[in-house]
Amino acid sequence: MSKRIVVGAIISLIGMNTANAASYDDGHGREWRQVDETYNASWAEMAAVCPQDGQTACNGSVPVASASTNTRDLTDWIWATDAQVRTLFSYYTPDILTSDTLSGITYLNPARGVFNNFAPLNSIVCAGGCAPGYYHYWLTGWTSTTHAALPAYGYVEADSTTIQNGVFTIASRTDGKSITTGAFLWRPTGLGSGLVYANTDSATAVYGVGSTGVINVLANDWNNGIRAAGSNVILTIDSSTDPGITINSSTGALIVAASTAPGYQNLAYHICSITTSSCDASIVRVTLPVHVIPMDDTGGGVSSTAGGVAVANVLANDRYYANGTASAPVSPTTSDVRLQQLTFPPGITLNTATGEVTVASNITPGFKELSYRICDRVVPTYCGSNTARVMFNVYDPNAVVTANPDSISATSASGVYNVLMNDTIGTQQANVSTNAIVALVQSSPELTLNTSTGLLIVPPGLPAGSYWLDYRVCDRYNTTNCATARATVTVAGPNVIIQGNADAGTVTTSGGVAIISVLANDFYGTAAATTANVRLVTVQAPAGVTLNTLTGAVSVAAGTLTGSYPLSYGFCDKLNATNCASAVATVTVRANVIDALNDSGSVKRSSGGVAIANVLANDTLEGIAATKTSVAISAVGSIPRGFTFNTATGAISVASRTSTGTYTINYRICERASAANCDQASAVVRVR
């Protein structure tokens, strides 16, 4: 007979192969049951009511196959973890956890009389899931304790794709032929009877760091069928091997002070129900390793032919907090820590007693990287979370240095290039970190060489053209063994379309800036052309009109005659002098607007005097008050008898006893800078 294992959770194996069977008491404070295919429940249905954390109780029911009952209530039972099931198995003699070579995973070999009175010699348990594959196991050697003369026969089959991680799948014989598979459930013995159960706890805290609430000791304790808590039990500390370890009696939080001594410490406590007289005691085991941090090591070169010491002591720069993390770390010794060699290439060894790394003679040259870790001797199982690397170079003392020319294509954008990429020292690539020294010989002034890295640096904005750099590379371990090479950098100009557009501006004969920048409407690709990305030149300019090639401004000299003046200009890409465009800027020079306005005034006949102080007072030149400096005044026509017109000041005066009446004097103003630009007005004087 054979039967294929399917992962469909149900109840059997440990006294649960019938719907009303009793649970199994392991004699250590827990009773057990197993969900297997008797119940016809899926793993998803199990997970819906039972958290898989090994401490939170199920809350609900799963389906059953029994005709009399449709569900099985799993409330208060806990889905056991692998570790908890292993603890269960470890209670029996001989130890039923044995090693099987079928897949390299631990398997179960139950002892006689433990499960359903059968003693299978090759029962199977995949702890944490079976390796992929299809398994076929013969049930040889199985016998019944109730029918010892009846040997078991047949086989079981298991497809590992149906077996989930974290689930123990068990092949067991209950009637000479059948098998079961499923999950284990547990709860404290006598749960629900009003008793208190305190279970053992363990915690780890790094020495000198301490912690508050690293665990809650009540998390796995029970009171009358529910989880113990500060609200339903009274917690009392009985003893502690170190005063730095305490418990918050209100919450159950474990407190480990930074001053707690390293090593292994214990705290004993007990809890009592607040409603009954039930109490139970337990222990918290606290492990406090000394904090260790291994640090990377960089060794010197070692001859590949002679060998030798690469690193004298890998522990020299490691950190060991012998006085707690509040104090400065010290370099550990092998009395403080235990060295573990992890990855070491052939021919290279780590002396775990001294920390020395040695290289055998006649090994292959090259950069070597290996790793190790350090473990605390106070708590030997504590090795910290870090590993460290040991890096050094095994060099060939007879290596030939070869420096090859470099041809680098670049754009006007900045770039970084490693000139050592095609150079070698012996059979190794040249590298300033391991085997090479690089130096600048000479170069175009625009290029630089970082001798710490071997990187040639092309600055941003470098114009198109050819540039060069000569360098020397030497064997780090034989500095007279060198070679030189040239790196040639060809910079291609950017593929940018530039465009010039016509400009226009106006200025008066007074001169000034007619166009602020001819580049304002020109383009460099899709961006605006500016004096930062293009270089301006004047192609042709008329007299009196100039282009400032640094700013793009077009100016007109004062006194330039009115008219239209075309100025041709060009501009070229600063990064590619052959990429150019041109345009025309047209400047219109016009006369200033001159405006003479009529004036009026009066004087008495008897006294006479100044009738109008200045005929220019209301006259303008290009919107600005006209002055004797900007315009010239002249009389138009005759001046009446008794009147004086001072053209130097613009004043009109009347002599005393001039006949009464109204008199008109016509005058003209002309721009001094442009004598033909004139306007005329009248000054009316009343003599009374």
NUPAZA-991128 format. One record per residue (C-alpha): z, x, y; chain. Coordinates in steps of 0.2 Angstrom, whole numbers. Example, Ala and Ser with C-alpha at 12.3 -4.5 7.8 and 13.67 -1.06 7.14 Angstrom:
2
REC    pz    px    py chaine
REC    39    62   -22      A
REC    36    68    -5      A
//
This chain:
688
REC    pz    px    py chaine
REC     0     0     0      A
REC    -3     6    18      A
REC    -1    -1    35      A
REC    -7     4    51      A
REC     6     7    65      A
REC     3    -3    80      A
REC    14    -2    96      A
REC    20   -19    98      A
REC    38   -19   101      A
REC    50   -29    89      A
REC    67   -28    81      A
REC    71   -19    64      A
REC    76    -2    56      A
REC    94    -1    62      A
REC   101   -16    54      A
REC    88   -27    64      A
REC    75   -31    51      A
REC    80   -49    51      A
REC    82   -60    67      A
REC   101   -62    65      A
REC   106   -45    58      A
REC   120   -36    65      A
REC   118   -21    77      A
REC   123    -3    71      A
REC   139     5    77      A
REC   136    24    78      A
REC   155    27    79      A
REC   154    36    96      A
REC   156    21   107      A
REC   138    13   106      A
REC   130     0    95      A
REC   111     1    92      A
REC    97   -11    88      A
REC    78    -7    87      A
REC    64   -18    94      A
REC    49   -17    81      A
REC    35   -28    75      A
REC    47   -41    67      A
REC    48   -48    84      A
REC    30   -49    90      A
REC    33   -43   108      A
REC    22   -31   117      A
REC    28   -16   127      A
REC    23   -24   143      A
REC    35   -39   138      A
REC    49   -27   134      A
REC    46   -17   151      A
REC    47   -34   160      A
REC    65   -37   155      A
REC    71   -19   151      A
REC    70    -4   164      A
REC    66    12   155      A
REC    79    23   163      A
REC    92    24   149      A
REC   106    16   160      A
REC   100     0   168      A
REC   103   -15   156      A
REC    89   -27   151      A
REC    90   -44   159      A
REC    80   -57   149      A
REC    72   -61   132      A
REC    56   -56   122      A
REC    46   -66   110      A
REC    50   -67    91      A
REC    40   -71    76      A
REC    54   -82    68      A
REC    50  -100    66      A
REC    68  -105    71      A
REC    69   -95    87      A
REC    55   -92   100      A
REC    64   -78   110      A
REC    77   -65   107      A
REC    89   -62   122      A
REC    91   -43   126      A
REC   102   -45   140      A
REC   115   -31   142      A
REC   105   -20   130      A
REC    98    -4   137      A
REC    81     4   132      A
REC    86    21   126      A
REC    78    37   132      A
REC    72    51   121      A
REC    87    61   124      A
REC    99    46   120      A
REC    90    43   104      A
REC    91    62    99      A
REC   110    61   103      A
REC   111    46    91      A
REC   102    56    77      A
REC   113    72    80      A
REC   128    63    74      A
REC   123    64    56      A
REC   125    78    43      A
REC   113    86    40      A
REC   106    86    58      A
REC    91    74    56      A
REC    81    82    70      A
REC    70    95    61      A
REC    54   103    66      A
REC    38    98    58      A
REC    22   109    60      A
REC    10    94    60      A
REC     8    93    79      A
REC    21   105    85      A
REC    32    90    91      A
REC    50    86    84      A
REC    50    74    70      A
REC    64    63    62      A
REC    70    66    45      A
REC    84    53    42      A
REC    99    57    31      A
REC   103    46    16      A
REC   112    30    20      A
REC   110    30    39      A
REC    96    17    41      A
REC    95     2    29      A
REC   102    12    14      A
REC    86    23    12      A
REC    84    41    12      A
REC    65    46    17      A
REC    62    64    16      A
REC    47    64    27      A
REC    49    50    40      A
REC    40    53    56      A
REC    45    52    74      A
REC    34    57    89      A
REC    47    61   103      A
REC    38    59   119      A
REC    21    53   111      A
REC    10    60    97      A
REC    -4    72   100      A
REC   -21    64   101      A
REC   -28    61    83      A
REC   -27    50    68      A
REC   -12    53    56      A
REC   -11    49    37      A
REC     6    52    29      A
REC    10    50    10      A
REC    27    43     7      A
REC    31    56    -6      A
REC    49    59   -10      A
REC    56    43    -3      A
REC    69    34   -14      A
REC    80    19   -13      A
REC    99    21   -13      A
REC   100     4   -21      A
REC    86     7   -34      A
REC    87    26   -36      A
REC    75    25   -51      A
REC    61    17   -41      A
REC    52    30   -31      A
REC    42    26   -15      A
REC    24    26   -15      A
REC     9    24    -4      A
REC     6    30    14      A
REC     7    26    32      A
REC    -7    28    45      A
REC    -5    30    64      A
REC   -18    31    78      A
REC    -9    41    92      A
REC   -19    32   105      A
REC    -7    17   101      A
REC     9    27   103      A
REC    16    28   121      A
REC    25    43   128      A
REC    44    41   128      A
REC    44    30   113      A
REC    50    35    95      A
REC    37    28    82      A
REC    46    28    65      A
REC    39    27    48      A
REC    53    20    37      A
REC    54    12    20      A
REC    64    -4    20      A
REC    57   -13     4      A
REC    47     1    -5      A
REC    31    -2     5      A
REC    33    -7    23      A
REC    35     2    39      A
REC    41    -1    57      A
REC    38     5    74      A
REC    48     2    90      A
REC    60     6   104      A
REC    79     9   102      A
REC    91    -1   112      A
REC   110     2   114      A
REC   125    -4   123      A
REC   144     1   122      A
REC   153    -5   107      A
REC   162   -21   110      A
REC   153   -24   126      A
REC   158   -41   133      A
REC   175   -41   125      A
REC   184   -36   141      A
REC   185   -18   137      A
REC   182    -3   149      A
REC   171    11   143      A
REC   170    28   152      A
REC   156    40   147      A
REC   154    58   148      A
REC   144    64   164      A
REC   135    81   168      A
REC   129    88   184      A
REC   122   104   192      A
REC   125   110   209      A
REC   121   127   216      A
REC   135   139   220      A
REC   138   140   239      A
REC   128   125   243      A
REC   139   111   236      A
REC   134    93   236      A
REC   140    75   239      A
REC   135    62   227      A
REC   124    73   216      A
REC   129    59   203      A
REC   140    44   202      A
REC   152    45   187      A
REC   153    26   186      A
REC   134    24   184      A
REC   136    25   165      A
REC   153    17   163      A
REC   156    -1   159      A
REC   169   -15   162      A
REC   169   -31   153      A
REC   151   -31   150      A
REC   145   -25   167      A
REC   142    -9   175      A
REC   158    -1   182      A
REC   160     0   201      A
REC   173     3   214      A
REC   174   -16   216      A
REC   179   -19   197      A
REC   188    -3   192      A
REC   202     9   198      A
REC   196    27   196      A
REC   209    41   195      A
REC   206    59   194      A
REC   217    67   180      A
REC   213    86   182      A
REC   200    98   188      A
REC   196   116   183      A
REC   192   119   202      A
REC   200   111   217      A
REC   182   110   225      A
REC   177    97   212      A
REC   183    79   217      A
REC   177    61   215      A
REC   176    48   229      A
REC   187    35   220      A
REC   180    21   230      A
REC   162    24   225      A
REC   162    36   210      A
REC   152    49   219      A
REC   155    66   213      A
REC   159    79   227      A
REC   156    98   224      A
REC   162   109   238      A
REC   152   124   243      A
REC   168   134   239      A
REC   168   129   221      A
REC   168   144   209      A
REC   152   148   200      A
REC   150   144   181      A
REC   156   129   171      A
REC   169   117   178      A
REC   176   101   171      A
REC   184    86   179      A
REC   194    73   169      A
REC   196    56   176      A
REC   200    38   169      A
REC   195    21   175      A
REC   205     5   173      A
REC   199   -13   175      A
REC   207   -22   190      A
REC   208   -38   180      A
REC   214   -32   163      A
REC   224   -18   156      A
REC   209    -9   148      A
REC   207     9   153      A
REC   196    23   147      A
REC   195    42   151      A
REC   180    53   152      A
REC   175    71   158      A
REC   162    77   171      A
REC   155    93   166      A
REC   148   103   182      A
REC   137   118   180      A
REC   137   129   196      A
REC   124   144   194      A
REC   123   157   208      A
REC   107   154   218      A
REC    94   167   215      A
REC    77   169   224      A
REC    64   182   217      A
REC    53   190   230      A
REC    35   196   228      A
REC    33   215   227      A
REC    19   226   232      A
REC    18   243   224      A
REC     8   259   228      A
REC    -6   265   218      A
REC    -5   272   201      A
REC   -18   284   193      A
REC   -27   275   179      A
REC   -28   292   169      A
REC   -10   298   172      A
REC    -1   281   173      A
REC    17   281   181      A
REC    29   270   190      A
REC    21   256   201      A
REC    37   248   207      A
REC    54   257   205      A
REC    64   241   205      A
REC    58   223   207      A
REC    75   217   211      A
REC    77   228   226      A
REC    70   214   238      A
REC    76   199   228      A
REC    90   188   235      A
REC   106   184   225      A
REC   119   174   234      A
REC   134   182   226      A
REC   146   176   240      A
REC   138   158   242      A
REC   124   153   252      A
REC   134   153   268      A
REC   134   172   267      A
REC   120   184   267      A
REC   111   187   251      A
REC   112   204   242      A
REC   100   213   231      A
REC   105   209   213      A
REC   107   221   199      A
REC   104   218   181      A
REC   123   215   179      A
REC   121   200   190      A
REC   104   193   184      A
REC    93   193   169      A
REC    75   198   171      A
REC    62   189   162      A
REC    44   196   160      A
REC    31   182   162      A
REC    13   188   164      A
REC    10   206   162      A
REC    -7   214   158      A
REC    -8   226   143      A
REC    -2   243   147      A
REC    10   237   160      A
REC    28   235   156      A
REC    44   228   165      A
REC    60   237   160      A
REC    72   222   161      A
REC    87   234   161      A
REC    82   243   177      A
REC    68   232   185      A
REC    56   247   184      A
REC    37   243   182      A
REC    27   256   173      A
REC     9   259   169      A
REC     3   267   154      A
REC   -10   281   155      A
REC   -28   278   152      A
REC   -29   260   157      A
REC   -43   251   166      A
REC   -43   253   185      A
REC   -41   238   196      A
REC   -30   227   206      A
REC   -15   221   195      A
REC    -5   206   198      A
REC    10   201   186      A
REC    24   189   187      A
REC    43   188   183      A
REC    58   178   186      A
REC    77   181   187      A
REC    91   171   179      A
REC   109   170   184      A
REC   121   178   171      A
REC   135   167   176      A
REC   125   152   171      A
REC   111   160   159      A
REC   101   144   158      A
REC    98   144   177      A
REC    83   153   183      A
REC    80   145   200      A
REC    63   137   203      A
REC    53   152   209      A
REC    44   166   201      A
REC    39   182   209      A
REC    23   192   209      A
REC    21   211   207      A
REC     5   217   215      A
REC    -2   235   215      A
REC   -18   245   212      A
REC   -22   256   197      A
REC   -35   268   204      A
REC   -47   280   196      A
REC   -44   297   203      A
REC   -62   302   200      A
REC   -69   286   208      A
REC   -86   287   219      A
REC   -85   279   235      A
REC  -101   269   239      A
REC  -104   261   256      A
REC  -119   250   257      A
REC  -128   244   273      A
REC  -125   227   279      A
REC  -138   215   286      A
REC  -130   200   295      A
REC  -138   186   302      A
REC  -128   176   315      A
REC  -130   163   329      A
REC  -123   164   346      A
REC  -108   156   340      A
REC   -94   168   335      A
REC   -93   174   317      A
REC   -82   185   306      A
REC   -90   195   292      A
REC   -82   207   279      A
REC   -92   224   279      A
REC   -83   229   263      A
REC   -90   215   252      A
REC  -104   226   245      A
REC   -95   242   245      A
REC   -86   250   230      A
REC   -73   263   225      A
REC   -77   267   207      A
REC   -80   251   198      A
REC   -69   241   210      A
REC   -74   232   226      A
REC   -67   240   241      A
REC   -53   231   248      A
REC   -41   236   262      A
REC   -27   227   253      A
REC   -28   237   237      A
REC   -39   253   237      A
REC   -48   256   253      A
REC   -46   262   271      A
REC   -59   257   284      A
REC   -62   265   301      A
REC   -74   262   315      A
REC   -87   276   319      A
REC   -97   269   333      A
REC  -105   252   338      A
REC  -113   241   350      A
REC  -100   238   364      A
REC  -101   219   360      A
REC   -95   221   341      A
REC   -77   225   335      A
REC   -71   230   318      A
REC   -53   225   312      A
REC   -48   240   302      A
REC   -33   230   295      A
REC   -45   218   286      A
REC   -63   225   286      A
REC   -69   211   296      A
REC   -83   213   309      A
REC   -81   201   323      A
REC   -96   194   333      A
REC   -89   187   349      A
REC   -94   169   355      A
REC  -109   167   367      A
REC  -117   183   361      A
REC  -136   183   368      A
REC  -150   184   355      A
REC  -154   201   350      A
REC  -150   215   337      A
REC  -133   224   337      A
REC  -125   237   326      A
REC  -109   245   320      A
REC  -106   261   310      A
REC   -90   262   299      A
REC   -82   273   286      A
REC   -73   268   270      A
REC   -62   280   261      A
REC   -52   279   245      A
REC   -34   274   249      A
REC   -28   287   236      A
REC   -39   301   241      A
REC   -43   300   259      A
REC   -55   314   259      A
REC   -66   304   248      A
REC   -77   293   260      A
REC   -94   286   264      A
REC  -102   278   279      A
REC  -114   264   282      A
REC  -121   253   296      A
REC  -119   235   298      A
REC  -134   227   308      A
REC  -131   210   316      A
REC  -146   200   321      A
REC  -141   186   333      A
REC  -154   172   334      A
REC  -153   161   350      A
REC  -148   143   348      A
REC  -163   131   346      A
REC  -159   121   362      A
REC  -172   112   372      A
REC  -170   114   390      A
REC  -178   103   404      A
REC  -179   104   423      A
REC  -182    89   434      A
REC  -188    88   452      A
REC  -175    88   465      A
REC  -176    81   483      A
REC  -164    83   498      A
REC  -164    81   517      A
REC  -156    91   531      A
REC  -158    91   550      A
REC  -165   105   561      A
REC  -146   110   563      A
REC  -148   117   545      A
REC  -135   117   530      A
REC  -135   112   512      A
REC  -149   100   508      A
REC  -146   100   489      A
REC  -129   104   481      A
REC  -136   110   465      A
REC  -154   109   458      A
REC  -146   109   440      A
REC  -137    92   443      A
REC  -151    83   434      A
REC  -157    96   422      A
REC  -153    97   404      A
REC  -147   110   391      A
REC  -150   101   375      A
REC  -141    85   377      A
REC  -128    92   389      A
REC  -130    96   407      A
REC  -137   112   412      A
REC  -125   123   422      A
REC  -124   140   428      A
REC  -112   143   413      A
REC  -126   141   400      A
REC  -142   145   410      A
REC  -147   158   422      A
REC  -156   152   439      A
REC  -170   161   447      A
REC  -181   158   463      A
REC  -199   157   459      A
REC  -206   153   477      A
REC  -197   148   493      A
REC  -203   144   510      A
REC  -196   153   525      A
REC  -179   147   531      A
REC  -176   138   514      A
REC  -165   148   501      A
REC  -158   145   483      A
REC  -141   151   478      A
REC  -144   156   460      A
REC  -125   157   457      A
REC  -122   139   462      A
REC  -139   130   462      A
REC  -137   125   480      A
REC  -152   124   492      A
REC  -149   128   510      A
REC  -159   127   526      A
REC  -157   139   541      A
REC  -153   131   557      A
REC  -168   129   569      A
REC  -180   127   554      A
REC  -194   116   561      A
REC  -195    98   555      A
REC  -206    95   540      A
REC  -207    95   520      A
REC  -203   112   511      A
REC  -206   114   492      A
REC  -195   127   483      A
REC  -200   132   465      A
REC  -186   137   454      A
REC  -184   142   435      A
REC  -169   143   423      A
REC  -167   151   406      A
REC  -155   150   392      A
REC  -142   163   394      A
REC  -141   165   375      A
REC  -160   166   373      A
REC  -169   173   388      A
REC  -186   167   382      A
REC  -181   149   382      A
REC  -185   143   400      A
REC  -189   128   411      A
REC  -194   126   429      A
REC  -195   112   442      A
REC  -198   110   461      A
REC  -185   105   474      A
REC  -192    97   490      A
REC  -182    98   506      A
REC  -186    87   521      A
REC  -181    94   538      A
REC  -179    81   551      A
REC  -174    81   570      A
REC  -157    76   574      A
REC  -155    59   581      A
REC  -152    60   600      A
REC  -146    45   609      A
REC  -144    44   628      A
REC  -135    28   634      A
REC  -135    20   652      A
REC  -120    24   663      A
REC  -113    15   678      A
REC  -100    19   692      A
REC   -95    15   710      A
REC   -88    23   726      A
REC   -82    18   743      A
REC   -94    21   758      A
REC   -81    27   769      A
REC   -75    41   757      A
REC   -89    44   745      A
REC   -84    55   729      A
REC   -88    56   711      A
REC   -96    40   705      A
REC   -99    46   686      A
REC   -89    61   680      A
REC  -101    65   665      A
REC  -117    55   660      A
REC  -115    63   643      A
REC   -99    54   640      A
REC  -107    40   629      A
REC  -122    50   623      A
REC  -123    57   605      A
REC  -133    70   595      A
REC  -134    66   576      A
REC  -119    54   578      A
REC  -108    67   587      A
REC  -104    67   605      A
REC  -117    76   615      A
REC  -110    91   625      A
REC  -118   103   638      A
REC  -118   115   623      A
REC  -129   105   612      A
REC  -140    96   625      A
REC  -148   100   641      A
REC  -148    88   656      A
REC  -162    85   668      A
REC  -166    72   682      A
REC  -181    61   680      A
REC  -188    56   697      A
REC  -181    58   714      A
REC  -162    58   718      A
REC  -157    45   732      A
REC  -152    52   749      A
REC  -133    56   749      A
REC  -132    58   730      A
REC  -129    74   721      A
REC  -133    75   702      A
REC  -125    91   694      A
REC  -135    94   678      A
REC  -123   107   672      A
REC  -109    96   671      A
REC  -117    78   671      A
REC  -107    73   686      A
REC  -115    61   700      A
REC  -107    62   717      A
REC  -110    52   733      A
REC  -108    58   751      A
REC   -97    48   763      A
REC  -105    35   774      A
REC  -119    33   762      A
REC  -127    16   765      A
REC  -120     3   754      A
REC  -130    -4   740      A
REC  -135    -1   722      A
REC  -144    15   717      A
REC  -152    21   700      A
REC  -153    39   694      A
REC  -164    42   679      A
REC  -160    57   668      A
REC  -165    65   651      A
REC  -156    74   638      A
REC  -165    86   626      A
REC  -158    95   611      A
REC  -155   113   615      A
REC  -160   119   597      A
REC  -176   108   598      A
REC  -182   106   616      A
REC  -194    93   611      A
REC  -181    81   604      A
REC  -176    71   620      A
REC  -170    54   625      A
REC  -169    46   643      A
REC  -156    34   651      A
REC  -151    28   668      A
REC  -135    30   678      A
REC  -132    15   690      A
REC  -121    18   705      A
REC  -114     5   718      A
REC  -109    10   735      A
REC   -97    -3   743      A
//
